[in-house]
Amino acid sequence: MLDLAIIGGGPAGLTAGLYATRGGLENVVMYEKGMPGGAITQSSEVENYPGIKEVVSGMDLMASWPEQCMRFGLKHEMAEVVRVSRPEGLCFKVELSDGSVETAKSVIVCTGGTPRKAGFKGEEEFFGRGVSTCATCDGFFYRDKEVAVIGGGDTALEEALYLANICSKVYVVHRRDEFRAAPSTVKRARENGKIEFVTNVLVEEVYGDAMGVQGIRLKKKDSGEVIDLPVPGVFVFVGYDVNNRVLKQEDGSFLCDVNEYGEVVVDLQMRTSEQGLFAAGDIRIMAPKQVVCAAGDGANAAIGAIAYVEHLHRENLC
Amino acid sequence: MLDLAIIGGGPAGLTAGLYATRGGLENVVMYEKGMPGGAITQSSEVENYPGIKEVVSGMDLMASWPEQCMRFGLKHEMAEVVRVSRPEGLCFKVELSDGSVETAKSVIVCTGGTPRKAGFKGEEEFFGRGVSTCATCDGFFYRDKEVAVIGGGDTALEEALYLANICSKVYVVHRRDEFRAAPSTVKRARENGKIEFVTNVLVEEVYGDAMGVQGIRLKKKDSGEVIDLPVPGVFVFVGYDVNNRVLKQEDGSFLCDVNEYGEVVVDLQMRTSEQGLFAAGDIRIMAPKQVVCAAGDGANAAIGAIAYVEHLHRENLC
């Protein structure tokens, strides 16, 4: 029986493990089938994690975390969790892909989210080297330069507005000439002097060299005309998958409340609607999707889990 | 006219400044009359800020933050803010103690809080070297050792329960034999085998040497009997002052909603009830009072301020 199962090994999961074990919880396991570190390990440059003033790769940023966070007894199990459930009135069940089941008094789910790929040539090759899915993270690297934003939803246009504060020009590249984004957001983007719309186009490829992206080639859907934008940065916002699969029950419902996007509803203490179940990092509603925010969430959730488990012990509920 | 005024220069304020300037806001000033760094600079040992795996002093932990956070244009003004107000429909007014006034489109308030002193001999001398006001921060340094908790409120007993997970014994030292804490919390503490109540006593002094605390001397209020507890750690929870003075208006009301303890009410995006005014770190409701959480709040609030200011520009409100 675990005091706490942590699902996911990014900044939120690692920090939750550090705080939970340092706070006295025993048998705390972090389930992460790959190496710990999270999505940030795919970034080539990070300069906004406070306390690390050098510009470092995401991999380097996270290199010291596992040792620090596991020093107090956190165990890392390289296993895939397929489902977290809770039989009525009992402890949580953590089902692994090999068919085994562990029980836990409390659970913190921090499995993050995955930006969708647009599917053009060069997208994977240049990811983290000119192709980005995070304006807050990477926009500054293109200060006073031109960038392209791919997408037509709210996120794409809001991120374009964010980038317009920093970059000299922002091309919004969209395959249609209508936008899913809220009309007021479209209006603000249209009225922004730094934003130029390039619509009814398909992205052919992002091209570059060993140093990174040098441009993006588009094709007009009607005329077939090729448009070349020689931009060093391409931001892709064509959707986002919240990694909430482990919370999905056999009947298709979720173990706790999620919003219309599948993000887990939490309060300021990272408590979900299910007692003893916490969420932290990019999986939760309103996540700023920043390493320092995810880590803060993890600490916050762990402090809640410690109090919850202490309470359980007194009540002999589990 | 500032895009953003940040009131307070701890982890929340510094991180807010980093994110705001890196996100393109201009004229961003952090008001902190002393050196930046915040309350954590009074701690002698920190080992739970993720990414800094060495055990460092709070001063060393924060040493690199100002340079990193000010690299993108954040200005530090060593001035004391006496009040933030907002004349109807206009921008914020930031009043300084020298009588000057600055205007700002948005404000992030992160002035933290101050644990109250119990007032015994040795309390200041050994603060950060055995006397602590944070169980989450410092409890682990007394693993399998005995500690004393001073206080009789909810925080004191909840922190005692937290410490009981880690320490071999927790003395709860209280000057009365009745507790302000919720009866259910008192009951849980009484039933905890590691917690021993020492009531109706006054704290005479905390004593020790250059290495830190060696014990605490108490005096029975009725008999005058002296009790010596040879503990290396003393946790003081006798109240907490939220540093919300800058939000207090001339008529005694607050600029935004605060709760019964004076903590600023925020949502998950650190927005207060006043549009364009954000709160971050220990001043807000439900603050976990951890450096990483305060820093996460600061990033979160800055992202909100950037969006708010961008929106203002379009609407020409300010």
Interface residues (C-beta under 8 A of the other chain):
Chain A: P11 L14 T15 L18 Y19 R22 G23 G24 L25 E47 N48 Y49 P50 G51 I52 K53 L61 S64 W65 E67 Q68 C69 R71 F72 T136 G139 F140 E158 L161 Y162 N165 I166 R188 E191 N192 V266 D267 L268 Q269 I285 M286 P288 Q290 V292 C293 A294 A295 G296 D297 A299 N300 I303 I306 A307 E310 H311 R314
Chain B: P11 L14 T15 L18 Y19 R22 G23 G24 L25 E47 N48 Y49 P50 G51 I52 K53 L61 S64 W65 E67 Q68 C69 R71 F72 T136 G139 F140 E158 L161 Y162 N165 I166 R188 E191 N192 V266 D267 L268 Q269 I285 M286 P288 Q290 V292 C293 A294 A295 G296 D297 A299 N300 I303 I306 A307 E310 H311 R314
